[in-house]
Amino acid sequence: MKQISVKCFDGTTVIYPKELNDMLFHVTLAKNLSSIVATRQLESASRLVQRVGASKALLRCVRDTSSEVAPGITLNDQRPMRGWKKDGLAEYLEYLNQHVYFWQWSPLESYSGNQQRRNPSIRHAAMYGGRYFSPTAPSWDRVLLRFGQKELEAMNISKGPSFSICNSGAPDHNSDLLDLRTRVFSGTRSTGVEIVFRDIVLLPESAEIWNRQTALWIRLVRVDSVEHFTTVNRG
């Protein structure tokens, strides 16, 4: 099996199988794991708010902190956009909240220097992935899931995928949000920063979760004790 070596944020070097390039990754709060295991699906913030009857105002404002809308269901924070006051902000956030986000992790070394300079989001995505693999990096109470890209797309063909032209949750502060909303998911498969699906994503039986303490992937269907798993995973 071909392997690649990548340096993480904390300075450690981790060896990954090259097959990771065929996978899609998703990060969620550990608090949500019970619901994901039970339903075998990922839901957009908009669908979660609708399902539990929470305030829709949560979808049109920047969430400075994570927001629990029901037991076992917590919406992620949107700290990169904290303090923003721009025309079109509410509409832009509402649109983002209608989607579920993945990234196709690739090591930074697989991109040329010119590619990195032209698209700074490439560097962010590569390093963002590396921080979750490292056994010594902070977990921020989050867990990492992975899925075979072809299998996930085949199961959710009516929901996407679309591809973002930037890190949609942390766009350039000079962005015209009214304009960006109309084209943020107009990227291509080869240049997209995020892989995006609408509303609900059904998960294949092969879905796996990363345990950083053991450096092993575990089938999601085998996670029978969510509380124990997240405790161990946080170290």
Long-range contacts (C-beta under 8 A, 24 or more apart in sequence): 4-107, 4-109, 4-110, 6-107, 6-108, 6-109, 6-126, 6-130, 7-130, 8-127, 8-130, 8-131, 8-133, 8-134, 8-137, 9-127, 9-130, 9-131, 9-134, 9-137, 10-131, 10-134, 10-136, 10-137, 12-134, 12-135, 12-136, 14-130, 14-133, 14-134, 16-107, 16-133, 20-105, 20-146, 21-104, 21-105, 21-106, 21-110, 22-148, 22-149, 22-150, 23-104, 23-105, 23-146, 23-147, 23-148, 23-149, 24-102, 24-103, 24-104, 24-146, 24-147, 24-148, 24-149, 24-152, 24-195, 25-102, 25-103, 25-104, 25-105, 25-129, 25-132, 25-144, 25-145, 25-146, 25-147, 26-100, 26-101, 26-102, 26-144, 26-145, 26-146, 26-147, 27-132, 27-142, 27-143, 27-144, 27-145, 28-76, 28-142, 28-143, 28-145, 29-66, 29-74, 29-76, 29-141, 29-142, 29-143, 30-139, 30-141, 30-142, 30-143, 30-230, 30-233, 30-234, 31-66, 31-68, 31-72, 31-73, 31-74, 31-141, 32-72, 32-73, 32-74, 33-143, 33-209, 33-223, 33-226, 33-229, 33-230, 34-72, 34-226, 35-72, 35-73, 36-145, 36-203, 36-220, 37-220, 37-223, 37-226, 40-202, 40-203, 40-207, 40-220, 41-200, 41-201, 41-202, 41-203, 42-100, 42-200, 42-201, 42-203, 43-100, 43-199, 43-200, 43-201, 44-97, 44-98, 44-99, 44-100, 44-198, 44-199, 44-200, 45-75, 45-76, 45-97, 45-98, 46-94, 46-97, 46-98, 46-199, 47-199, 47-200, 48-73, 48-75, 49-75, 49-97, 59-93, 59-94, 59-97, 60-90, 60-91, 60-93, 60-94, 61-90, 61-93, 62-89, 62-93, 78-169, 80-167, 80-169, 80-170, 81-169, 81-170, 84-173, 86-177, 87-177, 87-178, 88-176, 88-177, 88-178, 88-181, 89-177, 91-177, 91-178, 91-181, 92-177, 92-178, 92-180, 92-181, 95-181, 95-184, 96-168, 96-169, 96-184, 98-198, 98-199, 99-162, 99-185, 99-196, 99-197, 99-198, 99-199, 100-196, 100-197, 100-198, 100-199, 100-200, 100-201, 101-168, 101-169, 101-194, 101-195, 101-196, 102-147, 102-152, 102-161, 102-194, 102-195, 102-196, 102-197, 103-128, 103-129, 103-193, 103-194, 103-195, 104-149, 104-195, 105-129, 119-191, 119-193, 121-166, 121-167, 121-193, 122-193, 124-167, 125-167, 125-193, 132-210, 132-212, 133-210, 133-212, 134-212, 135-212, 135-213, 135-215, 135-235, 137-212, 139-212, 139-233, 139-234, 139-235, 141-230, 141-234, 143-209, 143-210, 143-230, 143-233, 144-209, 144-210, 145-207, 145-208, 145-209, 145-210, 145-220, 146-207, 146-208, 146-209, 146-210, 146-217, 147-203, 147-204, 147-206, 147-207, 147-208, 148-204, 148-206, 149-195, 151-204, 151-206, 152-201, 152-203, 152-204, 155-202, 155-203, 155-204, 156-197, 156-201, 156-202, 159-197, 159-198, 159-199, 159-200, 159-201, 160-195, 160-196, 160-197, 160-198, 161-195, 161-196, 161-197, 162-186, 162-187, 162-192, 162-195, 162-196, 162-197, 163-187, 163-188, 163-189, 163-191, 163-192, 163-193, 163-194, 163-195, 163-196, 164-192, 164-193, 164-194, 164-196, 165-191, 165-192, 165-193, 166-193, 167-193, 167-194, 168-193, 168-194, 168-196
